[in-house]
Amino acid sequence: MNCIFCNNDEFEIISSKLRDSEFHKVIKCSKCQLVQIFPLPSIQEDKDFYDQNKQARNIQNYESLDIQKLRLDSTADTIRRADFVSEIISPKDSVLDIGAGYGFFVEEMKNRNFNVKGIEISEEKRKISKKIKNIEILDINFHTEQLDLRFDCITMFQVFEHISNPVYFLQKIKNLLNTNGQLILEVPNYNDLLLTSNSAYRDFFWQRAHLMYFTENTLSNILKKAGFLKQKTFFVQR
């Protein structure tokens, strides 16, 4: 295997299993320090994984997914994210939420009178999102499709770590932004203190859906290579 980012082929094993897979390992590139899982799934394997919403089912063991319970479980994150974005942009700005999930962030921003659309590749999540009135969740896979629109702000909350070709993906995203447009990414932090201080949290942290785990430095390097040179980092303990 070669590193997703720098193509190096030397790694350190961080974990020999994930919470939902004993088939995968977590490894760290000896050159750029990016943490990633091995083996990487194929594009088709990932499509099947998300169409069947296996991330949620692996974590929560749901047989059925109730939208009201899902909304309640997501409320704190939804409000925190909407408050953050609302302070950065104005309602006249257009927003695209990539990896919109069940649509709760799109719904909240719509309720705040923002011009917002979502994109979600999971077939099951899109079906559930249709129970929310007056929101638009598109079915577009950037591996194979283009979107002929431009936006003032693109958000990706706990999504970028799921992408197998990060620089290429960011370059495509950059083409969707208007001049002076902003990209807002939220990702897990590999330098989270709990990873070194709490073994139960560490065992829970690694999962099949997350192909990469970032530090401030590794994320910054990927963004720079994709052309995002002006950056600002915030830290939040969820």
C-alpha positions as CSV (number, residue, x, y, z in Angstrom):
1,M,0.0,0.0,0.0
2,N,1.1,3.6,-0.7
3,C,0.1,6.6,1.3
4,I,-3.0,8.4,0.2
5,F,-1.2,11.7,0.2
6,C,2.5,11.4,-0.3
7,N,2.7,7.9,-2.0
8,N,5.2,6.7,0.6
9,D,5.2,2.9,1.3
10,E,6.6,2.8,4.8
11,F,4.1,2.7,7.7
12,E,3.8,2.3,11.5
13,I,0.8,0.2,12.8
14,I,-1.3,2.3,15.1
15,S,-4.1,-0.3,15.7
16,S,-4.5,-3.9,14.5
17,K,-8.3,-3.6,14.4
18,L,-11.3,-1.2,14.2
19,R,-14.3,-1.2,16.4
20,D,-16.4,-2.6,13.5
21,S,-13.8,-4.5,11.6
22,E,-11.0,-6.9,12.4
23,F,-10.1,-7.0,8.7
24,H,-8.7,-3.5,8.7
25,K,-5.7,-1.9,10.5
26,V,-4.9,1.7,11.3
27,I,-1.4,2.8,10.0
28,K,0.6,6.0,10.1
29,C,2.8,7.1,7.1
30,S,6.4,7.4,8.2
31,K,7.0,10.3,5.8
32,C,4.0,12.7,6.0
33,Q,2.5,11.3,9.3
34,L,-1.0,10.9,7.8
35,V,-3.0,8.2,9.6
36,Q,-5.2,6.0,7.4
37,I,-6.8,2.6,7.4
38,F,-5.5,-0.5,5.5
39,P,-6.6,-1.9,3.2
40,L,-8.5,1.0,1.6
41,P,-11.9,0.0,0.2
42,S,-12.6,0.4,-3.5
43,I,-15.0,3.1,-4.8
44,Q,-17.7,0.4,-5.4
45,E,-17.2,-1.0,-1.9
46,D,-17.6,2.4,-0.4
47,K,-20.7,3.1,-2.5
48,D,-22.3,-0.1,-1.3
49,F,-21.2,0.7,2.3
50,Y,-23.0,4.1,2.3
51,D,-26.0,3.1,0.2
52,Q,-26.8,0.6,3.0
53,N,-25.9,3.1,5.7
54,K,-23.6,0.6,7.3
55,Q,-21.7,3.3,9.3
56,A,-24.8,4.1,11.3
57,R,-25.8,0.4,11.6
58,N,-22.3,-0.7,12.6
59,I,-22.2,1.9,15.4
60,Q,-25.8,2.0,16.6
61,N,-27.0,-1.5,15.6
62,Y,-30.3,-0.1,14.2
63,E,-32.8,-2.2,12.4
64,S,-34.9,0.8,11.7
65,L,-33.8,4.4,11.8
66,D,-36.4,6.8,13.4
67,I,-36.0,10.3,12.1
68,Q,-37.2,11.9,15.3
69,K,-34.6,10.0,17.4
70,L,-31.9,10.8,14.8
71,R,-32.8,14.5,14.9
72,L,-32.7,14.5,18.8
73,D,-29.3,12.7,18.8
74,S,-27.9,15.2,16.3
75,T,-29.3,18.4,17.8
76,A,-26.2,19.6,19.7
77,D,-24.0,19.2,16.7
78,T,-26.6,20.7,14.3
79,I,-27.0,23.9,16.4
80,R,-23.3,24.2,17.1
81,R,-22.5,24.0,13.4
82,A,-25.3,26.3,12.3
83,D,-24.3,28.9,14.9
84,F,-20.7,28.7,13.7
85,V,-21.5,29.1,10.0
86,S,-24.1,31.8,10.6
87,E,-21.4,34.0,12.2
88,I,-19.1,33.6,9.2
89,I,-21.5,34.1,6.2
90,S,-24.7,36.1,5.6
91,P,-28.2,34.7,4.6
92,K,-27.7,36.1,1.1
93,D,-24.7,33.7,0.6
94,S,-25.4,30.3,-1.0
95,V,-24.3,27.2,0.9
96,L,-23.7,23.6,-0.1
97,D,-23.5,21.0,2.6
98,I,-21.5,17.9,1.3
99,G,-22.3,14.7,3.1
100,A,-25.6,16.2,4.4
101,G,-26.7,12.9,6.0
102,Y,-30.3,13.0,7.1
103,G,-30.5,16.7,6.3
104,F,-30.7,18.2,9.8
105,F,-28.0,20.9,9.2
106,V,-29.7,21.8,5.9
107,E,-33.0,22.0,7.6
108,E,-31.6,24.3,10.4
109,M,-29.9,26.6,8.0
110,K,-33.1,26.8,5.9
111,N,-35.0,27.7,9.0
112,R,-32.6,30.6,9.5
113,N,-33.4,31.8,5.9
114,F,-30.1,30.7,4.3
115,N,-30.0,29.6,0.7
116,V,-28.7,26.0,1.2
117,K,-28.6,22.7,-0.6
118,G,-27.2,19.3,0.5
119,I,-25.5,16.4,-1.2
120,E,-25.6,12.9,0.2
121,I,-24.4,9.7,-1.5
122,S,-26.1,7.3,0.9
123,E,-29.4,6.0,-0.6
124,E,-30.9,5.2,2.8
125,K,-30.0,8.6,4.3
126,R,-31.6,10.4,1.3
127,K,-34.8,8.4,1.7
128,I,-35.0,9.4,5.4
129,S,-34.2,13.0,4.5
130,K,-37.3,13.1,2.3
131,K,-39.4,13.1,5.4
132,I,-38.1,16.7,6.1
133,K,-40.2,19.3,4.2
134,N,-38.7,22.0,2.0
135,I,-35.1,20.9,1.9
136,E,-33.1,19.8,-1.1
137,I,-30.7,16.9,-0.8
138,L,-29.0,16.0,-4.1
139,D,-27.6,12.6,-5.2
140,I,-24.2,13.4,-6.7
141,N,-21.0,11.3,-6.4
142,F,-18.0,13.5,-7.1
143,H,-16.0,10.5,-8.2
144,T,-18.1,10.3,-11.4
145,E,-20.3,13.4,-11.6
146,Q,-20.0,17.2,-11.8
147,L,-22.2,19.9,-10.3
148,D,-22.7,22.9,-12.6
149,L,-23.4,25.4,-9.7
150,R,-21.3,27.8,-7.7
151,F,-21.5,28.5,-4.0
152,D,-20.3,31.1,-1.5
153,C,-19.7,28.5,1.2
154,I,-19.2,24.7,1.2
155,T,-19.5,22.8,4.4
156,M,-18.3,19.2,5.2
157,F,-19.0,18.1,8.7
158,Q,-17.3,14.8,9.7
159,V,-17.1,13.9,6.0
160,F,-13.6,14.6,4.6
161,E,-12.1,11.7,6.6
162,H,-14.3,9.4,4.4
163,I,-12.7,10.5,1.1
164,S,-10.1,8.1,-0.5
165,N,-8.6,10.7,-2.9
166,P,-8.4,13.9,-0.7
167,V,-6.4,16.3,-2.9
168,Y,-8.4,15.5,-6.1
169,F,-11.6,15.8,-4.2
170,L,-10.7,19.2,-2.8
171,Q,-9.7,20.4,-6.2
172,K,-13.1,19.6,-7.5
173,I,-14.7,21.3,-4.5
174,K,-12.6,24.4,-5.1
175,N,-14.1,24.7,-8.6
176,L,-17.6,24.9,-7.0
177,L,-16.7,28.0,-4.9
178,N,-17.4,31.6,-6.0
179,T,-14.6,34.1,-5.8
180,N,-13.7,34.6,-2.1
181,G,-15.9,31.5,-1.3
182,Q,-15.2,29.6,1.9
183,L,-14.7,25.9,2.7
184,I,-15.6,24.7,6.2
185,L,-14.3,21.3,7.2
186,E,-14.9,19.5,10.5
187,V,-12.8,16.3,11.0
188,P,-11.8,14.0,13.9
189,N,-8.5,15.1,15.5
190,Y,-5.8,12.4,15.8
191,N,-4.1,14.5,18.5
192,D,-7.2,14.3,20.7
193,L,-5.8,13.8,24.3
194,L,-8.4,11.1,25.0
195,L,-6.7,8.8,22.5
196,T,-3.7,8.6,24.7
197,S,-5.4,8.8,28.1
198,N,-8.5,6.6,27.7
199,S,-8.2,3.0,26.3
200,A,-12.0,2.6,25.9
201,Y,-12.2,5.8,23.9
202,R,-9.3,4.7,21.7
203,D,-10.9,1.3,21.0
204,F,-14.1,3.2,20.0
205,F,-12.4,5.8,17.9
206,W,-11.2,3.7,15.0
207,Q,-13.9,2.8,12.5
208,R,-14.3,1.3,9.0
209,A,-16.0,4.5,7.6
210,H,-13.0,6.7,8.4
211,L,-10.3,6.3,5.8
212,M,-8.0,9.0,7.3
213,Y,-7.4,10.7,10.6
214,F,-5.9,14.2,10.6
215,T,-3.7,16.4,12.8
216,E,-3.8,20.1,12.2
217,N,-0.5,19.7,10.3
218,T,-1.5,16.9,8.0
219,L,-4.9,18.5,7.2
220,S,-3.2,21.8,6.4
221,N,-0.7,20.1,4.1
222,I,-3.5,18.4,2.1
223,L,-5.4,21.7,1.8
224,K,-2.4,23.5,0.6
225,K,-1.6,21.0,-2.0
226,A,-5.2,21.3,-3.3
227,G,-4.8,25.1,-3.5
228,F,-6.4,26.3,-0.2
229,L,-3.6,28.5,1.0
230,K,-5.5,30.7,3.5
231,Q,-6.6,28.6,6.5
232,K,-7.8,29.0,10.0
233,T,-8.1,26.2,12.5
234,F,-10.6,25.8,15.4
235,F,-10.7,23.0,18.0
236,V,-13.9,21.7,19.6
237,Q,-14.4,18.8,22.0
238,R,-17.7,17.2,21.0
